[in-house]
Amino acid sequence: MSRRSQFFIVLAMLAAATGFARLAVPATHASPSAVSMANEQWKEVTDWVTKAAEQVPDTSYAFKPTASVRSFGQLVGHIAGTQDLMCAAILGEKLPAEDAVEKGATTKAALVAALKASTEHCKRAYAISDADAGKTVKLFGVEKSALYWLVSNMAHDNLHYGNMVTYMRVMGMVPPSSQSP
């Protein structure tokens, strides 16, 4: 194949790719912001965490798959406490103790209420502007952007939702992310 033929084949491929790209994303479509994408992912996992907390019976809140891990209830409290801590830092508020909920709330009703309250608190953090997301926040002795901590909070919730899935499966339950709509 001649160089000229190769050139026209590559040019045709680029033209086709550019045309397909324009079809996939309309020119009037604005790219979502980093904060809005983090918020979308956080809402999804927080919904699953909350549904799991609501669906597990109160008699199973003391359940531990092994003695060396948190109980289901402690896991709910840990998620709620960490959300409060991270979102308070992002919002420039006084930092609560990370383990305050885990050590303070013992009943399902109190833990679910604390989880829902921490989620409401975090809604304000996930509503910050992209400009504010670039501001530096110090947490755990580390200075990172507010966006970093928003993503870290979402990742932390995902990590522990994975624990909840395992606990629920061991209890013979279907976790929210696997339930039919």
C-alpha positions in Angstrom: 0.0 0.0 0.0 1.4 3.4 -0.9 2.0 6.1 1.6 -0.6 8.2 -0.1 -3.2 5.5 0.4 -2.2 5.0 4.0 -2.5 8.8 4.5 -6.1 8.9 3.1 -7.1 5.8 5.1 -5.9 7.5 8.3 -7.6 10.7 7.3 -10.9 8.9 6.6 -10.7 7.2 10.0 -10.1 10.5 11.8 -13.0 12.1 10.0 -15.3 9.2 10.8 -14.2 9.2 14.5 -14.8 13.0 14.7 -18.2 12.5 13.1 -19.1 9.8 15.6 -17.9 11.9 18.5 -20.2 14.7 17.4 -23.1 12.3 17.2 -22.4 10.9 20.7 -22.2 14.4 22.4 -24.4 17.1 21.1 -22.6 20.5 20.7 -25.0 22.1 23.1 -24.3 19.5 25.8 -22.3 21.0 28.6 -19.8 18.6 30.3 -20.9 17.8 33.9 -18.7 19.3 36.6 -16.4 17.2 38.7 -18.5 18.0 41.8 -21.8 17.0 40.1 -20.2 13.7 39.0 -19.0 13.0 42.5 -22.4 14.0 43.9 -24.2 11.6 41.5 -22.0 8.7 42.5 -22.3 9.6 46.2 -26.1 9.8 46.0 -26.2 6.3 44.5 -24.1 4.6 47.1 -25.6 6.6 50.0 -29.1 5.4 48.8 -27.9 1.8 48.9 -26.2 2.3 52.3 -29.4 3.8 53.7 -31.6 1.1 52.3 -29.3 -1.6 53.7 -29.4 0.1 57.1 -33.2 0.2 56.9 -33.7 -3.4 55.6 -31.5 -5.2 58.1 -33.6 -6.1 61.1 -32.7 -4.5 64.4 -32.0 -8.0 65.8 -29.1 -8.4 63.3 -27.4 -5.0 64.1 -25.0 -6.9 66.4 -24.1 -9.4 63.7 -20.4 -9.8 62.9 -19.2 -12.3 60.2 -16.1 -12.8 62.4 -15.2 -11.5 65.9 -12.4 -9.2 64.5 -14.7 -6.9 62.5 -17.3 -4.3 63.2 -20.9 -5.4 63.7 -23.4 -4.3 61.1 -24.6 -1.5 63.5 -21.1 -0.3 64.1 -20.6 -0.2 60.4 -23.6 2.0 60.0 -22.3 4.3 62.8 -18.9 4.4 61.2 -20.2 5.5 57.9 -22.4 8.2 59.5 -19.6 9.5 61.6 -17.0 9.6 58.8 -19.5 11.3 56.5 -20.1 14.0 59.2 -16.4 14.5 59.7 -15.4 14.7 56.0 -18.3 17.0 55.1 -17.7 19.3 58.1 -14.1 19.6 56.9 -15.2 20.4 53.4 -17.7 23.0 54.7 -15.2 24.6 57.1 -17.1 23.6 60.2 -15.9 22.3 63.5 -14.9 18.7 63.1 -16.8 16.1 65.1 -15.1 13.0 66.4 -15.1 10.4 63.6 -16.2 7.7 66.0 -18.9 9.7 67.8 -21.8 8.0 66.2 -20.3 4.5 66.2 -19.6 4.8 69.9 -22.7 6.8 70.9 -25.6 5.3 69.0 -26.5 1.7 69.8 -30.0 1.0 68.4 -31.1 0.6 64.8 -33.4 3.6 65.1 -30.6 5.9 66.4 -28.1 4.6 63.9 -30.4 5.0 60.9 -31.4 8.5 62.1 -27.7 9.4 62.5 -26.9 8.0 59.0 -29.8 10.1 57.5 -28.6 13.2 59.3 -25.1 12.8 58.1 -26.4 12.4 54.6 -28.4 15.6 54.9 -25.3 17.3 56.2 -23.2 16.0 53.3 -25.8 17.3 50.7 -24.5 20.8 51.5 -20.9 19.7 50.9 -21.8 18.0 47.6 -23.5 21.3 46.5 -20.3 23.4 46.6 -19.2 25.1 43.4 -16.3 23.8 41.3 -14.3 26.9 42.3 -14.8 26.0 46.0 -14.0 22.3 45.2 -10.4 23.5 44.4 -9.9 25.0 47.8 -7.5 23.3 50.2 -9.0 21.3 53.1 -6.9 19.8 55.8 -8.1 16.5 57.2 -6.3 13.6 58.9 -3.2 15.8 58.8 -3.2 15.9 55.0 -4.0 19.0 52.8 -5.9 18.2 49.7 -8.6 19.8 47.6 -12.2 19.8 48.7 -13.0 17.7 45.6 -10.4 15.1 46.8 -12.3 14.8 50.1 -15.7 14.6 48.3 -14.4 11.8 46.2 -12.8 10.2 49.3 -16.1 10.3 51.2 -17.9 8.7 48.3 -15.1 6.0 48.0 -15.3 5.4 51.7 -19.1 4.9 51.5 -18.6 2.5 48.6 -15.9 0.6 50.5 -18.1 0.0 53.5 -21.2 -0.7 51.3 -19.2 -3.6 50.0 -18.9 -4.8 53.6 -22.7 -4.4 54.1 -23.3 -6.4 51.0 -21.2 -9.3 52.4 -23.0 -9.1 55.8 -26.4 -9.1 54.1 -25.5 -12.0 51.9 -24.2 -14.0 54.9 -27.5 -13.2 56.7 -29.4 -14.6 53.6 -30.5 -11.1 52.4 -30.3 -9.5 49.0 -28.5 -6.1 49.2 -30.2 -3.0 47.7 -27.9 -2.8 44.7 -29.0 -6.3 43.6 -32.7 -5.9 44.3 -35.1 -5.5 41.4 -36.5 -2.0 41.0 
